[in-house]
Amino acid sequence: MTSVSTELLFVLISLFFVSPLAEAIRVGDAIIALLLGVVSSIAGICVCLGASAQKRNERCDQMRLSRVS
């Protein structure tokens, strides 16, 4: 399973290779900016979901340990 940072790097490199084609069109810069914004927003949402899931798992683990004691 690949990590999120590896996938994000792959997407950014892919966008880097697409950008010369988009520059031929006047709206190419806007398209690239939009795609980068969408990708960074999705990555930010995934980071927030992962952080909240970790906190929830830590709380569940603490509750389990307190019940065992």
BAFI-3210 file (N, C-alpha, C; in Angstrom, 3 decimals, decimal comma, padded with zeros to 6 digits):
// residues 69
n [1|2|3|4|5|6|7|8|9|10|11|12|13|14|15|16|17|18|19|20|21|22|23|24|25|26|27|28|29|30|31|32|33|34|35|36|37|38|39|40|41|42|43|44|45|46|47|48|49|50|51|52|53|54|55|56|57|58|59|60|61|62|63|64|65|66|67|68|69]
n.u [000,849|000,605|001,836|000,154|001,648|003,373|001,568|000,574|002,892|003,258|000,990|001,506|003,869|002,854|001,104|003,013|004,189|002,048|001,606|003,137|001,635|-000,787|-000,122|-000,139|-002,661|-004,745|-006,183|-004,856|-003,208|-005,074|-006,477|-004,531|-004,011|-006,499|-006,674|-004,488|-005,402|-007,669|-006,492|-004,817|-006,750|-008,199|-006,153|-005,713|-008,172|-008,055|-005,875|-006,916|-009,034|-007,561|-006,087|-008,139|-009,163|-006,998|-006,906|-009,388|-009,010|-006,962|-008,346|-010,226|-008,526|-007,496|-009,810|-010,362|-008,142|-008,560|-010,849|-009,955|-008,219]
n.v [-001,179|002,155|005,244|008,304|010,583|009,717|009,224|011,808|013,129|011,826|012,743|015,498|015,530|014,477|016,555|018,481|017,580|017,823|020,500|021,993|021,429|022,571|025,221|026,056|026,779|029,541|029,523|027,688|028,052|028,677|026,300|024,508|025,702|025,361|022,541|021,960|023,197|021,647|019,125|019,667|020,380|017,978|016,379|017,704|017,274|014,497|014,286|015,527|013,752|011,430|012,232|012,674|010,091|008,734|009,954|009,147|006,364|006,218|007,112|005,057|002,902|003,684|003,589|000,845|-000,162|000,932|-000,408|-003,011|-002,890]
n.w [000,000|-000,900|000,404|001,385|000,877|-001,143|-003,208|-003,552|-004,406|-006,849|-008,249|-008,348|-009,871|-012,226|-012,939|-013,410|-015,766|-017,464|-017,586|-019,635|-021,940|-021,318|-021,243|-023,808|-024,320|-023,601|-021,223|-019,788|-017,513|-015,553|-015,434|-014,470|-011,997|-010,808|-010,733|-009,046|-006,736|-006,171|-005,744|-003,536|-001,675|-001,374|-000,356|002,072|003,369|003,643|005,387|007,673|008,260|008,784|011,045|012,900|013,071|014,199|016,735|017,736|017,812|019,720|021,985|022,223|022,748|025,233|026,760|026,683|028,047|030,577|031,374|031,617|033,752]
ca.u [000,000|001,419|001,446|-000,517|002,657|003,860|000,529|000,533|004,060|002,971|000,017|002,170|004,778|001,998|000,655|004,174|004,368|000,885|001,569|003,529|000,529|-001,830|000,327|-000,460|-004,008|-004,744|-006,739|-004,078|-002,760|-006,226|-006,789|-003,510|-004,253|-007,699|-006,334|-003,644|-006,266|-008,508|-005,632|-004,387|-007,925|-008,469|-005,098|-005,972|-009,309|-007,569|-005,035|-007,810|-009,731|-006,587|-005,768|-009,280|-009,256|-005,965|-007,335|-010,485|-008,438|-006,248|-009,351|-010,793|-007,511|-007,431|-011,023|-010,196|-007,153|-009,137|-011,813|-009,212|-007,580]
ca.v [000,000|003,361|006,283|009,470|011,509|009,183|009,470|013,245|013,442|011,326|013,647|016,771|015,314|014,339|017,895|019,194|017,169|018,262|021,962|022,580|021,309|023,511|026,590|026,400|027,348|030,724|029,209|026,583|028,367|028,583|024,880|023,935|026,241|024,707|021,155|021,960|023,522|020,482|018,075|020,050|020,322|016,576|015,910|018,292|016,563|013,174|014,469|015,786|012,498|010,523|012,711|012,424|008,644|008,365|010,401|008,283|005,060|006,361|007,169|003,714|002,076|004,083|003,082|-000,600|-000,409|001,269|-001,451|-004,213|-002,676]
ca.w [000,000|-000,993|001,357|000,803|000,366|-002,419|-004,211|-003,799|-005,217|-008,195|-008,870|-008,636|-011,001|-013,412|-013,310|-013,946|-017,154|-018,221|-017,660|-020,925|-022,887|-020,928|-021,504|-025,187|-024,285|-022,732|-019,917|-019,222|-016,159|-014,660|-015,270|-013,586|-010,655|-010,303|-010,411|-007,849|-005,608|-005,870|-005,188|-002,182|-000,800|-001,083|000,547|003,386|003,963|004,045|006,567|008,811|008,579|009,393|012,386|013,792|013,273|015,159|018,061|018,149|018,157|020,987|023,046|022,376|023,397|026,637|027,413|026,821|029,097|031,873|031,715|031,974|035,057]
c.u [000,892|000,912|000,818|000,505|003,224|002,846|000,442|001,705|003,839|002,023|000,676|003,146|003,978|001,503|001,798|004,394|003,206|000,936|002,091|002,421|-000,550|-001,417|000,049|-001,843|-003,991|-005,252|-005,981|-003,645|-003,902|-006,591|-005,812|-003,719|-005,479|-007,402|-005,458|-004,460|-007,127|-007,674|-005,210|-005,567|-008,251|-007,418|-005,312|-007,123|-008,867|-006,699|-005,901|-008,555|-008,784|-006,243|-006,919|-009,447|-008,206|-006,368|-008,444|-009,964|-007,679|-007,228|-009,963|-009,803|-007,419|-008,648|-010,907|-009,239|-007,735|-010,173|-011,118|-008,647|-008,518]
c.v [001,238|004,410|007,463|010,427|011,031|009,436|010,954|013,673|012,994|012,261|014,964|016,642|015,167|015,700|018,720|018,841|017,610|019,768|022,542|022,488|022,336|024,951|027,017|027,033|028,517|030,426|028,078|026,835|028,261|027,126|024,225|024,418|025,580|023,265|021,073|022,283|022,351|019,386|018,424|020,037|018,889|016,016|016,453|017,605|015,179|013,255|014,695|014,528|011,508|010,928|012,439|010,930|008,168|008,761|009,507|006,908|005,117|006,400|005,800|002,793|002,408|003,565|001,571|-000,928|-000,110|000,226|-002,726|-004,078|-002,864]
c.w [000,000|-000,020|000,616|000,211|-000,969|-003,527|-004,560|-004,670|-006,657|-008,936|-009,237|-009,804|-012,291|-013,882|-013,898|-015,413|-018,041|-018,457|-018,978|-021,978|-022,582|-021,198|-022,934|-025,288|-023,317|-021,336|-019,227|-017,797|-015,162|-014,407|-014,296|-012,158|-010,021|-009,892|-009,163|-006,606|-005,193|-005,209|-003,767|-001,210|-000,414|-000,135|001,952|004,094|004,445|005,292|007,802|009,228|009,256|010,817|013,345|014,052|014,269|016,572|018,590|018,565|019,470|022,153|023,296|023,086|024,883|027,394|027,638|027,949|030,476|032,304|032,179|033,377|036,212]
res [m|t|s|v|s|t|e|l|l|f|v|l|i|s|l|f|f|v|s|p|l|a|e|a|i|r|v|g|d|a|i|i|a|l|l|l|g|v|v|s|s|i|a|g|i|c|v|c|l|g|a|s|a|q|k|r|n|e|r|c|d|q|m|r|l|s|r|v|s]
***
